[in-house]
Every structure is written in C-alpha cells, then in structure tokens.
Amino acid sequence: MAMSDPIADMITRIRNAVRNRTKQVDCLNSKVCRGIADVLVSEGYIKGYDVVEDGRQGLIRIQLKYGPRGEQVLNRLTRESKPGCRVYAGVDDLPRPLQGMGIAIVSTSSGVLSDRQCREKRVGGELLCTID
C-alpha cells in the first residue's frame, strides 16, 4: 500500500520516539523530510541526522535530543497542512507558536525553512508543521 503522506509519517515517528525516550528514530528519506530534519537541527530540536542507504528509497536516521535531566526538547509536534486540506500562509500571516518560543516549518520556493527564516527572506508558503 502506498503512503499518501510521508511528512505525517515522519512527524508521528518522531513524536512516538520522543514519548518512548529512544535515542534515535528511522524515517523514510525524501527531499522534504531532509529539509524538515535540517530545520530541526538548525533550531536545536534534534542532535543531527544521517542518510542511510537501504537499496530502495533510503532512510533518515535522526538522533533525538533531550535536556540535561532527560526532559523532552520536542514537546508538541503537530501537522498543519494535510493532503486533504492544504494550509498556505503569507509572510505576514505565519504563526508564532508559543509567542515565538516554538517554530513553524514552512515549505517555500526557497526550500523548507523555519518561520524565522521566512520572515528574514520575506517569503511565505505551505505551513507543514508547528513545534510548541
């Protein structure tokens, strides 16, 4: 059976891995998923990621990050735009999760960016997910 939403699959795998306190999680490799992982690394929500070849599509192995006492860094990760209902936002309409303490991940013509990077470059796009 073909997967219709690889971004939601990636977000769910990360959410479940954080809930189970695992050190790493494997997600399917795609250009958008690598872009989301790049944003999570640059914003400090995960330690890093590696692309693992498996003879097919490949995998992204994400190293999760926890606080000094083992507390979760990723508290609430939600998918905003879905295949059945796309959500687009201009640069002035981008959300500010937790009044700027969280981030929104946006797919733009310049690639996958965080909401802060979108405001700097003055571009909007499809609102993929938010992190509170």
Contacts in CASP RR format, 6 or more apart in sequence:
PFRMAT RR
TARGET T0000
AUTHOR 0000-0000-0000
METHOD contacts of the structure
MODEL  1
MAMSDPIADMITRIRNAVRNRTKQVDCLNSKVCRGIADVLVSEGYIKGYD
VVEDGRQGLIRIQLKYGPRGEQVLNRLTRESKPGCRVYAGVDDLPRPLQG
MGIAIVSTSSGVLSDRQCREKRVGGELLCTID
3 9 0 8 1.000
3 28 0 8 1.000
4 83 0 8 1.000
5 82 0 8 1.000
5 83 0 8 1.000
6 28 0 8 1.000
6 30 0 8 1.000
6 32 0 8 1.000
6 33 0 8 1.000
7 32 0 8 1.000
7 33 0 8 1.000
7 36 0 8 1.000
7 79 0 8 1.000
7 128 0 8 1.000
7 129 0 8 1.000
8 79 0 8 1.000
8 82 0 8 1.000
9 27 0 8 1.000
9 28 0 8 1.000
10 27 0 8 1.000
10 28 0 8 1.000
10 33 0 8 1.000
10 36 0 8 1.000
10 60 0 8 1.000
11 77 0 8 1.000
11 78 0 8 1.000
11 79 0 8 1.000
11 129 0 8 1.000
13 25 0 8 1.000
13 26 0 8 1.000
13 27 0 8 1.000
14 25 0 8 1.000
14 27 0 8 1.000
14 62 0 8 1.000
14 64 0 8 1.000
14 74 0 8 1.000
14 77 0 8 1.000
15 74 0 8 1.000
15 77 0 8 1.000
16 25 0 8 1.000
17 24 0 8 1.000
17 25 0 8 1.000
17 62 0 8 1.000
17 64 0 8 1.000
18 64 0 8 1.000
18 72 0 8 1.000
18 74 0 8 1.000
18 77 0 8 1.000
21 66 0 8 1.000
21 70 0 8 1.000
22 64 0 8 1.000
23 63 0 8 1.000
23 64 0 8 1.000
24 61 0 8 1.000
24 62 0 8 1.000
24 63 0 8 1.000
24 64 0 8 1.000
25 61 0 8 1.000
25 62 0 8 1.000
25 64 0 8 1.000
26 52 0 8 1.000
26 59 0 8 1.000
26 60 0 8 1.000
26 61 0 8 1.000
26 62 0 8 1.000
27 33 0 8 1.000
27 59 0 8 1.000
27 60 0 8 1.000
27 62 0 8 1.000
28 57 0 8 1.000
28 58 0 8 1.000
28 59 0 8 1.000
28 60 0 8 1.000
29 51 0 8 1.000
29 57 0 8 1.000
29 58 0 8 1.000
29 59 0 8 1.000
29 60 0 8 1.000
30 57 0 8 1.000
32 107 0 8 1.000
32 112 0 8 1.000
32 128 0 8 1.000
33 60 0 8 1.000
34 49 0 8 1.000
34 51 0 8 1.000
34 60 0 8 1.000
35 111 0 8 1.000
35 112 0 8 1.000
36 105 0 8 1.000
36 112 0 8 1.000
36 128 0 8 1.000
36 129 0 8 1.000
37 46 0 8 1.000
37 48 0 8 1.000
37 49 0 8 1.000
37 60 0 8 1.000
37 62 0 8 1.000
38 112 0 8 1.000
39 103 0 8 1.000
39 105 0 8 1.000
39 112 0 8 1.000
39 113 0 8 1.000
39 114 0 8 1.000
40 46 0 8 1.000
40 62 0 8 1.000
41 47 0 8 1.000
41 48 0 8 1.000
41 49 0 8 1.000
42 114 0 8 1.000
43 103 0 8 1.000
43 114 0 8 1.000
43 131 0 8 1.000
44 65 0 8 1.000
44 73 0 8 1.000
45 65 0 8 1.000
45 73 0 8 1.000
45 74 0 8 1.000
45 103 0 8 1.000
45 131 0 8 1.000
46 62 0 8 1.000
46 63 0 8 1.000
46 64 0 8 1.000
46 65 0 8 1.000
46 73 0 8 1.000
46 74 0 8 1.000
47 63 0 8 1.000
47 64 0 8 1.000
47 65 0 8 1.000
48 62 0 8 1.000
48 63 0 8 1.000
49 60 0 8 1.000
49 61 0 8 1.000
49 62 0 8 1.000
49 63 0 8 1.000
50 60 0 8 1.000
50 61 0 8 1.000
51 58 0 8 1.000
51 59 0 8 1.000
51 60 0 8 1.000
51 61 0 8 1.000
52 58 0 8 1.000
52 59 0 8 1.000
52 60 0 8 1.000
52 61 0 8 1.000
64 73 0 8 1.000
64 74 0 8 1.000
65 73 0 8 1.000
66 72 0 8 1.000
66 73 0 8 1.000
67 73 0 8 1.000
74 131 0 8 1.000
75 131 0 8 1.000
75 132 0 8 1.000
76 131 0 8 1.000
76 132 0 8 1.000
77 129 0 8 1.000
77 130 0 8 1.000
77 131 0 8 1.000
78 129 0 8 1.000
78 130 0 8 1.000
78 132 0 8 1.000
79 128 0 8 1.000
79 129 0 8 1.000
80 87 0 8 1.000
80 104 0 8 1.000
80 127 0 8 1.000
80 128 0 8 1.000
80 129 0 8 1.000
80 130 0 8 1.000
81 87 0 8 1.000
81 88 0 8 1.000
81 126 0 8 1.000
81 127 0 8 1.000
81 128 0 8 1.000
86 126 0 8 1.000
87 126 0 8 1.000
87 127 0 8 1.000
88 124 0 8 1.000
88 125 0 8 1.000
88 126 0 8 1.000
88 127 0 8 1.000
89 95 0 8 1.000
89 106 0 8 1.000
89 124 0 8 1.000
89 125 0 8 1.000
89 127 0 8 1.000
90 124 0 8 1.000
90 125 0 8 1.000
91 118 0 8 1.000
91 119 0 8 1.000
91 122 0 8 1.000
91 123 0 8 1.000
91 124 0 8 1.000
94 104 0 8 1.000
94 106 0 8 1.000
94 115 0 8 1.000
94 118 0 8 1.000
94 119 0 8 1.000
94 124 0 8 1.000
94 127 0 8 1.000
95 104 0 8 1.000
95 115 0 8 1.000
95 127 0 8 1.000
95 130 0 8 1.000
96 102 0 8 1.000
96 104 0 8 1.000
96 115 0 8 1.000
97 103 0 8 1.000
97 104 0 8 1.000
97 130 0 8 1.000
97 131 0 8 1.000
97 132 0 8 1.000
98 132 0 8 1.000
102 130 0 8 1.000
102 131 0 8 1.000
102 132 0 8 1.000
103 114 0 8 1.000
103 115 0 8 1.000
103 116 0 8 1.000
103 130 0 8 1.000
103 131 0 8 1.000
104 114 0 8 1.000
104 115 0 8 1.000
104 127 0 8 1.000
104 129 0 8 1.000
104 130 0 8 1.000
104 131 0 8 1.000
105 112 0 8 1.000
105 113 0 8 1.000
105 114 0 8 1.000
105 115 0 8 1.000
105 127 0 8 1.000
105 128 0 8 1.000
105 129 0 8 1.000
105 130 0 8 1.000
105 131 0 8 1.000
106 112 0 8 1.000
106 113 0 8 1.000
106 114 0 8 1.000
106 115 0 8 1.000
106 118 0 8 1.000
106 124 0 8 1.000
106 125 0 8 1.000
106 126 0 8 1.000
106 127 0 8 1.000
106 128 0 8 1.000
107 125 0 8 1.000
107 126 0 8 1.000
107 128 0 8 1.000
108 118 0 8 1.000
108 121 0 8 1.000
108 123 0 8 1.000
108 124 0 8 1.000
108 125 0 8 1.000
108 126 0 8 1.000
109 123 0 8 1.000
109 125 0 8 1.000
110 121 0 8 1.000
110 123 0 8 1.000
112 128 0 8 1.000
113 121 0 8 1.000
113 123 0 8 1.000
118 124 0 8 1.000
118 125 0 8 1.000
END
